[in-house]
Amino acid sequence: MTETSAANVNPEVCPVCGQGNRCAMEIEKLTGQPQGPCWCTQVDFSAELLSRIPAQARGKACICEGCATRSGAAPSD
């Protein structure tokens, strides 16, 4: 991707599979409605899964629960 496309990262879409990520933090930003803690704050993502996120999407879009589950993400302690 180019620098221009990096600005177009959609925070509502999983950067690994392209499906909606249902991030509670993004839902709260979009709707203004308080959300509970996002599921992603309670799991540890593998280095392998994190390495699959394109550089321009890192820190901008969340991995979806499906990708996390398929990669074997484990609950945080």
CYANA upper distance limits for C-alpha pairs under 8 A (distance plus 0.5 A):
  1 MET  CA      5 SER  CA      6.32
  1 MET  CA      6 ALA  CA      7.24
  1 MET  CA     56 GLN  CA      8.19
  2 THR  CA      6 ALA  CA      6.85
  3 GLU  CA      7 ALA  CA      7.26
  4 THR  CA      8 ASN  CA      7.52
  5 SER  CA      9 VAL  CA      7.42
  6 ALA  CA     56 GLN  CA      5.56
  6 ALA  CA     57 ALA  CA      7.43
  9 VAL  CA     56 GLN  CA      8.02
  9 VAL  CA     57 ALA  CA      6.58
  9 VAL  CA     60 LYS  CA      7.46
  9 VAL  CA     61 ALA  CA      7.62
 10 ASN  CA     60 LYS  CA      8.27
 10 ASN  CA     61 ALA  CA      7.09
 11 PRO  CA     26 GLU  CA      7.59
 11 PRO  CA     60 LYS  CA      6.29
 11 PRO  CA     61 ALA  CA      4.62
 11 PRO  CA     62 CYS  CA      7.16
 12 GLU  CA     20 GLY  CA      6.27
 12 GLU  CA     21 ASN  CA      6.24
 12 GLU  CA     22 ARG  CA      7.16
 12 GLU  CA     23 CYS  CA      7.32
 12 GLU  CA     26 GLU  CA      7.22
 12 GLU  CA     61 ALA  CA      7.13
 12 GLU  CA     62 CYS  CA      7.95
 13 VAL  CA     18 GLY  CA      6.10
 13 VAL  CA     19 GLN  CA      6.01
 13 VAL  CA     20 GLY  CA      4.96
 13 VAL  CA     21 ASN  CA      5.77
 13 VAL  CA     61 ALA  CA      7.09
 13 VAL  CA     62 CYS  CA      7.73
 13 VAL  CA     63 ILE  CA      8.38
 13 VAL  CA     64 CYS  CA      8.32
 14 CYS  CA     18 GLY  CA      5.47
 14 CYS  CA     19 GLN  CA      5.98
 14 CYS  CA     20 GLY  CA      6.40
 14 CYS  CA     21 ASN  CA      5.62
 14 CYS  CA     61 ALA  CA      6.87
 14 CYS  CA     62 CYS  CA      6.19
 14 CYS  CA     63 ILE  CA      5.23
 14 CYS  CA     64 CYS  CA      5.82
 15 PRO  CA     53 ILE  CA      6.32
 15 PRO  CA     54 PRO  CA      7.47
 15 PRO  CA     57 ALA  CA      7.03
 15 PRO  CA     61 ALA  CA      6.87
 15 PRO  CA     62 CYS  CA      7.53
 15 PRO  CA     63 ILE  CA      6.79
 16 VAL  CA     52 ARG  CA      6.93
 16 VAL  CA     53 ILE  CA      6.36
 16 VAL  CA     54 PRO  CA      8.45
 16 VAL  CA     63 ILE  CA      7.11
 16 VAL  CA     67 CYS  CA      7.82
 17 CYS  CA     67 CYS  CA      7.78
 19 GLN  CA     64 CYS  CA      7.93
 20 GLY  CA     64 CYS  CA      7.44
 21 ASN  CA     62 CYS  CA      6.91
 21 ASN  CA     63 ILE  CA      6.71
 21 ASN  CA     64 CYS  CA      4.63
 21 ASN  CA     65 GLU  CA      7.41
 22 ARG  CA     26 GLU  CA      8.22
 22 ARG  CA     27 ILE  CA      7.67
 22 ARG  CA     64 CYS  CA      7.52
 23 CYS  CA     27 ILE  CA      6.73
 23 CYS  CA     38 CYS  CA      6.79
 23 CYS  CA     40 CYS  CA      8.46
 23 CYS  CA     62 CYS  CA      7.26
 23 CYS  CA     64 CYS  CA      8.21
 24 ALA  CA     28 GLU  CA      6.63
 24 ALA  CA     35 GLN  CA      6.38
 24 ALA  CA     36 GLY  CA      7.53
 24 ALA  CA     37 PRO  CA      7.34
 24 ALA  CA     38 CYS  CA      5.41
 24 ALA  CA     39 TRP  CA      8.45
 25 MET  CA     29 LYS  CA      6.85
 25 MET  CA     35 GLN  CA      7.66
 25 MET  CA     37 PRO  CA      8.34
 25 MET  CA     38 CYS  CA      7.13
 26 GLU  CA     30 LEU  CA      6.62
 27 ILE  CA     31 THR  CA      6.45
 27 ILE  CA     32 GLY  CA      8.32
 27 ILE  CA     33 GLN  CA      8.23
 27 ILE  CA     35 GLN  CA      8.02
 28 GLU  CA     32 GLY  CA      5.58
 28 GLU  CA     33 GLN  CA      5.71
 28 GLU  CA     34 PRO  CA      6.12
 28 GLU  CA     35 GLN  CA      6.41
 29 LYS  CA     33 GLN  CA      8.33
 37 PRO  CA     41 THR  CA      7.47
 38 CYS  CA     42 GLN  CA      8.21
 39 TRP  CA     43 VAL  CA      7.75
 39 TRP  CA     65 GLU  CA      8.30
 40 CYS  CA     65 GLU  CA      8.03
 42 GLN  CA     75 PRO  CA      6.28
 42 GLN  CA     76 SER  CA      5.72
 43 VAL  CA     73 ALA  CA      6.78
 43 VAL  CA     74 ALA  CA      5.88
 43 VAL  CA     75 PRO  CA      4.59
 43 VAL  CA     76 SER  CA      5.11
 44 ASP  CA     73 ALA  CA      6.18
 44 ASP  CA     74 ALA  CA      5.82
 44 ASP  CA     75 PRO  CA      6.52
 44 ASP  CA     76 SER  CA      5.99
 45 PHE  CA     49 LEU  CA      7.12
 45 PHE  CA     50 LEU  CA      7.25
 45 PHE  CA     68 ALA  CA      7.37
 45 PHE  CA     73 ALA  CA      5.52
 45 PHE  CA     74 ALA  CA      7.51
 46 SER  CA     50 LEU  CA      6.84
 46 SER  CA     71 SER  CA      7.94
 46 SER  CA     72 GLY  CA      8.19
 46 SER  CA     73 ALA  CA      6.75
 47 ALA  CA     51 SER  CA      6.52
 48 GLU  CA     52 ARG  CA      7.21
 49 LEU  CA     53 ILE  CA      7.84
 49 LEU  CA     68 ALA  CA      8.10
 49 LEU  CA     71 SER  CA      7.07
 53 ILE  CA     57 ALA  CA      6.99
 53 ILE  CA     58 ARG  CA      6.77
 54 PRO  CA     58 ARG  CA      7.07
 56 GLN  CA     60 LYS  CA      8.41
 57 ALA  CA     61 ALA  CA      6.24
 63 ILE  CA     67 CYS  CA      7.14
 63 ILE  CA     68 ALA  CA      7.32
 64 CYS  CA     68 ALA  CA      6.86
 65 GLU  CA     69 THR  CA      6.47
 66 GLY  CA     70 ARG  CA      6.62
 67 CYS  CA     71 SER  CA      6.62
 68 ALA  CA     72 GLY  CA      6.84
 68 ALA  CA     73 ALA  CA      5.70
 69 THR  CA     73 ALA  CA      6.15
